Structure formats: C-alpha cells, structure tokens
Amino acid sequence: MKRKTTAIFASVLILLTAACSSTNGDQAGSKDQQTVTLKFFHRWPSEPRNSYFNYIVKEFEKQNPGVKIEMESVLNDSYKEKIKVLVSSNNIPDVFTSWSDSFAENLVSSGKVKDVTSMFDSDANWANTIIKSQIKPFTFNGKIYGVPFTMDGKAFFYNKKAFEKAGIQKPKTWDELIAALDKLKGAGYDAPLMEGLQNTWAVSHYLGTMNQRMLSPEVIAKDYKTETAQYSDPGYVKVLEYWDKLVSYMGPAATSIDHEAARNLFIAEKVPVMYLQFAELGYLTKNPKLEFDFFNFPAFPEGKGNPGALTGAPEGFMISNTGKHQELAEKFVKFIVSPENAAKFQKDAGAMTAVKGSATAENSPKGTLEAVDVIMNASETTPWLDNAMNIAIADAFMKGGQAMASKSMTPQQVMESVQKAAKSLQSAK
C-alpha cells in the first residue's frame, strides 16, 4: 500500500512539474513573441517615395522579427503643423523627418529631440559614408540632432530647344534673365516663366534666394534672428519689386495652380523656364524628349550678397529622446541612411541623398551628377526662407508674395506685415 501511494505521489509530482514547465515555456514563448512598435512619421506620402518607404518598413520588419513600424505620412504644409504639435505633446514619434537649420533648431528647443552625436562617434564606418557638409545644418551648440538623408539645391531649369531657337545663352545677371524672358515672350510663350503660387513654400524659395542675393550677410544675420529683427533695410522692398516683375511673366494661371501642376507644364514643354529643386530631376524623365539644363539664380546689379551662393538644404531624420526603444530607433535610421538603401532611394525616387556615392550614372536621372557637383562645390549655401527664420515671419513674407501676385498687396504693405510679425514675437518674449 505504501509503495502504491509513493508511486501515485511520484506520478502526480511528475505531472505537476511537466505542467509548470509547460506553463513557464508558454510564458517565455509569449514574452519572446511580444511586438516592439516604433512610430515613424514622414512627409512623403506621394509616389515614388511612398513605395520606397513601404519597402523600407517591410524590409526592416523582415530583418528584425518582433518589430512593428507604424508609419504615417502627410504632405509638406500639413507636416509642418502636425510635427510641431506632436513634438510639443507626449505623443512624439520615435523617428520623424525634419528640415534642417531653424526648423530643426525649433524642434530641438522642445527638449524632446535626441542628441545623436554618439551615433556618429561610435560608428565611424557608417558616419564616414555621410557627406560632412550635410551634417552641419543639423548641428546646434556642438551637438548633432539629426541624420541627413536627402540633399538639395534650387536652380532655374530651362528648355534647351526653346533657348537655342530664341538665341538665348544662360543668364548670369538679373538684366540678362529679364532679357531672356522677354525674348521667349516674343517667341510666342505667353508665360515664359511658371510657378504654382498656391503653394506658399514655392514663394519662399524665390524670396529666400532673392533676399540673400540683395542684402548684406550682416543684415540677413541680424534680421533672421528674432530677437534683433527689424526688416527696415530698403533692400527688402527692392526684392519684392523684383518679385513683382517675375510674377508678370507667369501669366494669370500661376495664382490658381500648385507647384506640381506648374512643373507638369514645364515637363510638357508648355513653358520654357521654371525654378526647380534638384530633387525634382526624377519627374523630368516623364518626357524623354525634354532637353533641359539649369543655371543658378542670377546676380542683382545692386546686390550685396554672394551671387555664387546656392539655395538648398538637407532633410533628415530625428529621434525622440522620450521613446522606450531609442536604440532600435537608431538602428532603423541607420538602416534607411545606409549606402544600399540610399542608392535604392536614388534609383526609385530620382533624388539625391547625403550618402557618398549613392548617385551614379546608372541609377540616376539625367542631370543628377551635375547637380551633385553644384551642391558639393557651392561657395556658400543658404537655407529655404521658411527654415531660415521664425515661421511667423516667414508666413508674412510668403503670404505677402502670394498677395502681390493677386495684386492685393504692395511691396511696402508686405514689409509692414513682416515688421509687425517680428515686433509681435519680440513683445511676446
């Protein structure tokens, strides 16, 4: 009887041990299979970049089992507003895109953007693949807060056949540009120059470059800093008068279309000149018959700024310093900003990256290697206007530029609104 009881007891013990082992195993397996989620927010929902980032997310998840990337994207203007709200809240994405310079600096001032200097210091092999000049616009107080991904510049693109037919050479001065536009108008182009003035950012690209060309670096440095801004130099009014002149060559359609629609007119050879970003080179391949070239914004006769400066700036990725998975976020950013995936972006999106050697003759649209040379050899770069100054002041410039195109404001009235915006910010402090 005692042996029988002992045997039963032993059997029960074995069963209990097996059950416990099974339970612990199930718990461990459940723990191993827990999903880690990273939130990723960017501003490129349109093709071809949308497909590229869908690939990036799927590939990263594939290479990192148990990781889920929650991706969200909205276009430019909406992105600017939403990312500011998110950064000021407790719902900041783990990884998000940012323009450089003052836009990035404003996000950094929230205290919620991770200092990623250690990413560069601890991994020289990866860091050395990135063009150093593109890191500087994300560097504040000696610390790096963003990883550059795309690099860009702005130039006047022109239809070579139209220029050759009209006997026009690349303009180097303002007067030569106006003479070229007049010749093109005489050749039958009602709107020899085009822009989609529905987009305020497109206006800012013009005015930012024109301010840089016209005004001295000292005036720009003083006025673009909110605390010392005055905007009293007469050069600003002169810039807007020149802007008014350019708008006169765009025709009535410019105020009712956006930049993409204007670009399509250039691609279709309906208009011969347009101020475009190098990042848009890929779109120009839609018309294989289009023969184009580009030139930098010409010098003003009374200009005090460097006429060889190039307007443009990198964009990149920032990481939240409040996220639970910051090491994984760094890994994800390095995955995107890697030679392999940068080359894929160049091929798929037709846009340049800040990764060395990512653009080749084989994977890039026509004009890309020349554009890379222009960016790399620019004597000076100047950021987009809405990245260079407080956004409230930039808005006054941009909306004023739109209003001038619709003949509802004068240059003097625009500058009054700019000065008012600057004083309002100063009094708020």
WOHU-V306276 format. One record per residue. RES is the residue in one small letter. SS is DSSP state (H for helix, E for strand, L for the rest). PHI is phi in whole degrees, -180 to 180 (999 if undefined). OMEGA is omega in whole degrees, 0 to 359 (NA if undefined). Layout:
res:RES ss:SS phi:PHI omega:OMEGA
res:RES ss:SS phi:PHI omega:OMEGA
This chain:
res:m ss:L phi:999 omega:180
res:k ss:H phi:-64 omega:179
res:r ss:H phi:-62 omega:181
res:k ss:H phi:-65 omega:179
res:t ss:H phi:-64 omega:179
res:t ss:H phi:-62 omega:180
res:a ss:H phi:-64 omega:179
res:i ss:H phi:-64 omega:180
res:f ss:H phi:-61 omega:180
res:a ss:H phi:-64 omega:180
res:s ss:H phi:-64 omega:179
res:v ss:H phi:-63 omega:180
res:l ss:H phi:-62 omega:178
res:i ss:H phi:-62 omega:180
res:l ss:H phi:-62 omega:180
res:l ss:H phi:-64 omega:179
res:t ss:H phi:-63 omega:179
res:a ss:H phi:-64 omega:180
res:a ss:H phi:-64 omega:180
res:c ss:H phi:-63 omega:180
res:s ss:H phi:-62 omega:180
res:s ss:H phi:-64 omega:181
res:t ss:H phi:-64 omega:179
res:n ss:H phi:-63 omega:179
res:g ss:H phi:-64 omega:179
res:d ss:H phi:-63 omega:181
res:q ss:H phi:-66 omega:180
res:a ss:H phi:-64 omega:179
res:g ss:H phi:-62 omega:179
res:s ss:H phi:-63 omega:181
res:k ss:H phi:-65 omega:180
res:d ss:H phi:-63 omega:185
res:q ss:L phi:-93 omega:178
res:q ss:L phi:-63 omega:182
res:t ss:L phi:-90 omega:174
res:v ss:E phi:-96 omega:184
res:t ss:E phi:-109 omega:173
res:l ss:E phi:-112 omega:176
res:k ss:E phi:-94 omega:184
res:f ss:E phi:-126 omega:184
res:f ss:E phi:-127 omega:179
res:h ss:E phi:-142 omega:187
res:r ss:L phi:-112 omega:185
res:w ss:L phi:-122 omega:181
res:p ss:L phi:-81 omega:183
res:s ss:L phi:-89 omega:176
res:e ss:L phi:-77 omega:6
res:p ss:L phi:-90 omega:185
res:r ss:H phi:-69 omega:179
res:n ss:H phi:-59 omega:180
res:s ss:H phi:-65 omega:179
res:y ss:H phi:-61 omega:182
res:f ss:H phi:-72 omega:172
res:n ss:H phi:-63 omega:177
res:y ss:H phi:-63 omega:181
res:i ss:H phi:-56 omega:181
res:v ss:H phi:-62 omega:182
res:k ss:H phi:-64 omega:182
res:e ss:H phi:-69 omega:179
res:f ss:H phi:-66 omega:178
res:e ss:H phi:-64 omega:179
res:k ss:H phi:-64 omega:181
res:q ss:H phi:-79 omega:182
res:n ss:L phi:-130 omega:182
res:p ss:L phi:-56 omega:180
res:g ss:L phi:90 omega:178
res:v ss:E phi:-107 omega:177
res:k ss:E phi:-122 omega:177
res:i ss:E phi:-100 omega:174
res:e ss:E phi:-91 omega:185
res:m ss:E phi:-104 omega:175
res:e ss:E phi:-136 omega:179
res:s ss:E phi:-149 omega:175
res:v ss:L phi:-140 omega:183
res:l ss:L phi:-75 omega:188
res:n ss:H phi:-34 omega:189
res:d ss:H phi:-63 omega:178
res:s ss:H phi:-66 omega:180
res:y ss:H phi:-63 omega:181
res:k ss:H phi:-55 omega:182
res:e ss:H phi:-73 omega:186
res:k ss:H phi:-69 omega:183
res:i ss:H phi:-67 omega:177
res:k ss:H phi:-65 omega:179
res:v ss:H phi:-66 omega:182
res:l ss:H phi:-64 omega:181
res:v ss:H phi:-67 omega:180
res:s ss:H phi:-83 omega:181
res:s ss:L phi:-105 omega:176
res:n ss:L phi:-99 omega:183
res:n ss:L phi:-116 omega:183
res:i ss:L phi:-67 omega:179
res:p ss:L phi:-64 omega:178
res:d ss:L phi:-66 omega:179
res:v ss:E phi:-134 omega:180
res:f ss:E phi:-152 omega:180
res:t ss:E phi:-86 omega:178
res:s ss:E phi:-151 omega:165
res:w ss:E phi:-70 omega:183
res:s ss:L phi:-94 omega:175
res:d ss:H phi:55 omega:190
res:s ss:H phi:-66 omega:178
res:f ss:H phi:-62 omega:178
res:a ss:H phi:-64 omega:182
res:e ss:H phi:-62 omega:178
res:n ss:H phi:-64 omega:177
res:l ss:H phi:-68 omega:179
res:v ss:H phi:-62 omega:182
res:s ss:L phi:-64 omega:178
res:s ss:L phi:-70 omega:183
res:g ss:L phi:80 omega:184
res:k ss:L phi:-112 omega:179
res:v ss:E phi:-102 omega:184
res:k ss:L phi:-72 omega:170
res:d ss:L phi:-74 omega:185
res:v ss:L phi:-103 omega:179
res:t ss:H phi:-53 omega:182
res:s ss:H phi:-64 omega:177
res:m ss:H phi:-60 omega:181
res:f ss:H phi:-79 omega:183
res:d ss:H phi:-69 omega:186
res:s ss:H phi:-90 omega:182
res:d ss:L phi:-138 omega:184
res:a ss:H phi:-63 omega:181
res:n ss:H phi:-60 omega:178
res:w ss:H phi:-74 omega:184
res:a ss:H phi:-59 omega:182
res:n ss:L phi:-74 omega:176
res:t ss:L phi:-83 omega:184
res:i ss:E phi:-100 omega:179
res:i ss:L phi:-66 omega:189
res:k ss:H phi:-60 omega:182
res:s ss:H phi:-62 omega:182
res:q ss:H phi:-86 omega:179
res:i ss:L phi:-82 omega:185
res:k ss:H phi:-54 omega:181
res:p ss:H phi:-66 omega:176
res:f ss:H phi:-108 omega:184
res:t ss:E phi:-107 omega:181
res:f ss:E phi:-134 omega:181
res:n ss:L phi:54 omega:176
res:g ss:L phi:78 omega:180
res:k ss:E phi:-119 omega:181
res:i ss:E phi:-96 omega:183
res:y ss:L phi:-118 omega:180
res:g ss:L phi:-152 omega:177
res:v ss:E phi:-103 omega:182
res:p ss:E phi:-66 omega:178
res:f ss:E phi:-124 omega:178
res:t ss:E phi:-97 omega:170
res:m ss:L phi:-129 omega:192
res:d ss:L phi:-155 omega:175
res:g ss:L phi:-156 omega:184
res:k ss:E phi:-124 omega:179
res:a ss:E phi:-154 omega:172
res:f ss:E phi:-79 omega:174
res:f ss:E phi:-94 omega:181
res:y ss:E phi:-139 omega:178
res:n ss:E phi:-80 omega:186
res:k ss:H phi:-63 omega:181
res:k ss:H phi:-65 omega:179
res:a ss:H phi:-65 omega:180
res:f ss:H phi:-67 omega:181
res:e ss:H phi:-64 omega:180
res:k ss:H phi:-64 omega:180
res:a ss:H phi:-90 omega:179
res:g ss:L phi:70 omega:184
res:i ss:L phi:-108 omega:174
res:q ss:L phi:-96 omega:177
res:k ss:L phi:-59 omega:178
res:p ss:L phi:-68 omega:177
res:k ss:L phi:-113 omega:180
res:t ss:E phi:-127 omega:178
res:w ss:H phi:-59 omega:182
res:d ss:H phi:-63 omega:178
res:e ss:H phi:-68 omega:177
res:l ss:H phi:-64 omega:180
res:i ss:H phi:-64 omega:178
res:a ss:H phi:-62 omega:179
res:a ss:H phi:-66 omega:179
res:l ss:H phi:-65 omega:177
res:d ss:H phi:-64 omega:178
res:k ss:H phi:-63 omega:180
res:l ss:H phi:-66 omega:177
res:k ss:H phi:-66 omega:177
res:g ss:H phi:-66 omega:180
res:a ss:L phi:-85 omega:175
res:g ss:L phi:112 omega:178
res:y ss:L phi:-89 omega:179
res:d ss:L phi:-65 omega:179
res:a ss:L phi:-128 omega:183
res:p ss:L phi:-70 omega:178
res:l ss:E phi:-124 omega:182
res:m ss:E phi:-137 omega:171
res:e ss:L phi:-153 omega:177
res:g ss:L phi:-91 omega:189
res:l ss:L phi:-79 omega:171
res:q ss:L phi:-68 omega:181
res:n ss:L phi:-92 omega:181
res:t ss:H phi:-64 omega:181
res:w ss:H phi:-62 omega:179
res:a ss:H phi:-66 omega:176
res:v ss:H phi:-65 omega:183
res:s ss:H phi:-63 omega:180
res:h ss:H phi:-65 omega:175
res:y ss:H phi:-67 omega:188
res:l ss:H phi:-65 omega:178
res:g ss:H phi:-64 omega:178
res:t ss:H phi:-65 omega:183
res:m ss:H phi:-67 omega:174
res:n ss:H phi:-60 omega:181
res:q ss:H phi:-62 omega:181
res:r ss:H phi:-68 omega:188
res:m ss:H phi:-83 omega:191
res:l ss:L phi:-96 omega:179
res:s ss:L phi:-70 omega:178
res:p ss:H phi:-57 omega:180
res:e ss:H phi:-67 omega:179
res:v ss:H phi:-66 omega:179
res:i ss:H phi:-59 omega:182
res:a ss:H phi:-61 omega:181
res:k ss:H phi:-71 omega:186
res:d ss:H phi:-77 omega:182
res:y ss:L phi:-77 omega:174
res:k ss:L phi:-92 omega:189
res:t ss:H phi:-53 omega:186
res:e ss:H phi:-65 omega:184
res:t ss:H phi:-114 omega:185
res:a ss:L phi:-65 omega:175
res:q ss:L phi:-130 omega:180
res:y ss:L phi:55 omega:181
res:s ss:L phi:-102 omega:181
res:d ss:L phi:-64 omega:180
res:p ss:H phi:-62 omega:179
res:g ss:H phi:-62 omega:179
res:y ss:H phi:-65 omega:178
res:v ss:H phi:-66 omega:179
res:k ss:H phi:-62 omega:177
res:v ss:H phi:-57 omega:181
res:l ss:H phi:-69 omega:174
res:e ss:H phi:-67 omega:176
res:y ss:H phi:-67 omega:176
res:w ss:H phi:-60 omega:179
res:d ss:H phi:-59 omega:179
res:k ss:H phi:-65 omega:179
res:l ss:H phi:-63 omega:180
res:v ss:H phi:-59 omega:181
res:s ss:L phi:-64 omega:179
res:y ss:L phi:-93 omega:185
res:m ss:L phi:-91 omega:180
res:g ss:L phi:78 omega:185
res:p ss:H phi:-68 omega:184
res:a ss:H phi:-70 omega:186
res:a ss:H phi:-59 omega:183
res:t ss:H phi:-77 omega:184
res:s ss:H phi:-114 omega:179
res:i ss:L phi:-127 omega:177
res:d ss:L phi:-98 omega:185
res:h ss:H phi:-62 omega:181
res:e ss:H phi:-62 omega:179
res:a ss:H phi:-65 omega:178
res:a ss:H phi:-65 omega:179
res:r ss:H phi:-62 omega:178
res:n ss:H phi:-63 omega:176
res:l ss:H phi:-67 omega:177
res:f ss:H phi:-67 omega:180
res:i ss:H phi:-61 omega:180
res:a ss:L phi:-80 omega:178
res:e ss:L phi:65 omega:176
res:k ss:L phi:-83 omega:175
res:v ss:L phi:-127 omega:188
res:p ss:L phi:-94 omega:183
res:v ss:E phi:-137 omega:175
res:m ss:E phi:-154 omega:179
res:y ss:E phi:-86 omega:188
res:l ss:E phi:-124 omega:174
res:q ss:E phi:-88 omega:175
res:f ss:H phi:-62 omega:178
res:a ss:H phi:-64 omega:182
res:e ss:H phi:-95 omega:181
res:l ss:H phi:-56 omega:181
res:g ss:H phi:-61 omega:181
res:y ss:H phi:-68 omega:184
res:l ss:H phi:-69 omega:179
res:t ss:H phi:-74 omega:178
res:k ss:H phi:-59 omega:177
res:n ss:L phi:-116 omega:183
res:p ss:L phi:-63 omega:180
res:k ss:L phi:-85 omega:182
res:l ss:L phi:-71 omega:175
res:e ss:L phi:-107 omega:185
res:f ss:E phi:-136 omega:172
res:d ss:E phi:-149 omega:181
res:f ss:E phi:-145 omega:176
res:f ss:E phi:-145 omega:182
res:n ss:L phi:-72 omega:178
res:f ss:L phi:-58 omega:186
res:p ss:L phi:-71 omega:183
res:a ss:E phi:-81 omega:172
res:f ss:L phi:-84 omega:180
res:p ss:L phi:-61 omega:181
res:e ss:L phi:-106 omega:184
res:g ss:L phi:-68 omega:181
res:k ss:L phi:-112 omega:180
res:g ss:L phi:-92 omega:180
res:n ss:L phi:-68 omega:182
res:p ss:L phi:-72 omega:179
res:g ss:L phi:-95 omega:180
res:a ss:L phi:-67 omega:179
res:l ss:E phi:-116 omega:175
res:t ss:E phi:-79 omega:180
res:g ss:L phi:161 omega:182
res:a ss:L phi:-162 omega:177
res:p ss:L phi:-78 omega:167
res:e ss:E phi:-121 omega:182
res:g ss:E phi:-159 omega:184
res:f ss:E phi:-116 omega:174
res:m ss:E phi:-116 omega:181
res:i ss:E phi:-125 omega:177
res:s ss:E phi:-69 omega:175
res:n ss:L phi:-95 omega:177
res:t ss:L phi:-109 omega:182
res:g ss:L phi:-72 omega:181
res:k ss:L phi:-83 omega:187
res:h ss:L phi:-129 omega:186
res:q ss:H phi:-69 omega:178
res:e ss:H phi:-66 omega:178
res:l ss:H phi:-67 omega:177
res:a ss:H phi:-62 omega:177
res:e ss:H phi:-62 omega:179
res:k ss:H phi:-61 omega:179
res:f ss:H phi:-65 omega:179
res:v ss:H phi:-64 omega:178
res:k ss:H phi:-63 omega:178
res:f ss:H phi:-63 omega:179
res:i ss:H phi:-69 omega:184
res:v ss:L phi:-91 omega:177
res:s ss:L phi:-122 omega:180
res:p ss:H phi:-54 omega:182
res:e ss:H phi:-65 omega:183
res:n ss:H phi:-77 omega:174
res:a ss:H phi:-67 omega:178
res:a ss:H phi:-66 omega:177
res:k ss:H phi:-66 omega:178
res:f ss:H phi:-62 omega:179
res:q ss:H phi:-58 omega:181
res:k ss:H phi:-71 omega:185
res:d ss:H phi:-76 omega:186
res:a ss:H phi:-98 omega:180
res:g ss:L phi:68 omega:182
res:a ss:L phi:-125 omega:185
res:m ss:L phi:-75 omega:176
res:t ss:E phi:-118 omega:180
res:a ss:L phi:-86 omega:178
res:v ss:E phi:-91 omega:183
res:k ss:L phi:-58 omega:174
res:g ss:L phi:74 omega:182
res:s ss:L phi:-71 omega:178
res:a ss:L phi:-99 omega:177
res:t ss:L phi:-131 omega:178
res:a ss:L phi:-63 omega:184
res:e ss:L phi:-80 omega:187
res:n ss:L phi:-108 omega:188
res:s ss:L phi:-124 omega:175
res:p ss:L phi:-70 omega:181
res:k ss:L phi:-55 omega:178
res:g ss:L phi:96 omega:186
res:t ss:H phi:-67 omega:183
res:l ss:H phi:-65 omega:175
res:e ss:H phi:-66 omega:179
res:a ss:H phi:-66 omega:177
res:v ss:H phi:-59 omega:178
res:d ss:H phi:-62 omega:180
res:v ss:H phi:-61 omega:180
res:i ss:H phi:-65 omega:184
res:m ss:H phi:-67 omega:184
res:n ss:H phi:-104 omega:180
res:a ss:L phi:-61 omega:180
res:s ss:L phi:-69 omega:181
res:e ss:L phi:-163 omega:174
res:t ss:E phi:-121 omega:179
res:t ss:E phi:-128 omega:184
res:p ss:L phi:-72 omega:174
res:w ss:L phi:-56 omega:183
res:l ss:H phi:-54 omega:183
res:d ss:H phi:-77 omega:171
res:n ss:H phi:-104 omega:187
res:a ss:H phi:-90 omega:184
res:m ss:L phi:-139 omega:177
res:n ss:L phi:-56 omega:186
res:i ss:H phi:-61 omega:180
res:a ss:H phi:-66 omega:178
res:i ss:H phi:-74 omega:178
res:a ss:H phi:-60 omega:178
res:d ss:H phi:-60 omega:179
res:a ss:H phi:-64 omega:176
res:f ss:H phi:-64 omega:186
res:m ss:H phi:-67 omega:180
res:k ss:H phi:-69 omega:175
res:g ss:H phi:-66 omega:177
res:g ss:H phi:-63 omega:176
res:q ss:H phi:-64 omega:182
res:a ss:H phi:-63 omega:177
res:m ss:H phi:-64 omega:180
res:a ss:H phi:-64 omega:178
res:s ss:L phi:-96 omega:176
res:k ss:L phi:64 omega:180
res:s ss:L phi:-105 omega:175
res:m ss:L phi:-143 omega:175
res:t ss:L phi:-100 omega:176
res:p ss:H phi:-56 omega:181
res:q ss:H phi:-65 omega:180
res:q ss:H phi:-66 omega:178
res:v ss:H phi:-62 omega:181
res:m ss:H phi:-68 omega:175
res:e ss:H phi:-63 omega:179
res:s ss:H phi:-69 omega:177
res:v ss:H phi:-65 omega:180
res:q ss:H phi:-63 omega:178
res:k ss:H phi:-64 omega:180
res:a ss:H phi:-64 omega:180
res:a ss:H phi:-65 omega:181
res:k ss:H phi:-65 omega:179
res:s ss:H phi:-62 omega:179
res:l ss:H phi:-67 omega:180
res:q ss:H phi:-68 omega:180
res:s ss:H phi:-70 omega:180
res:a ss:H phi:-69 omega:179
res:k ss:L phi:-88 omega:NA
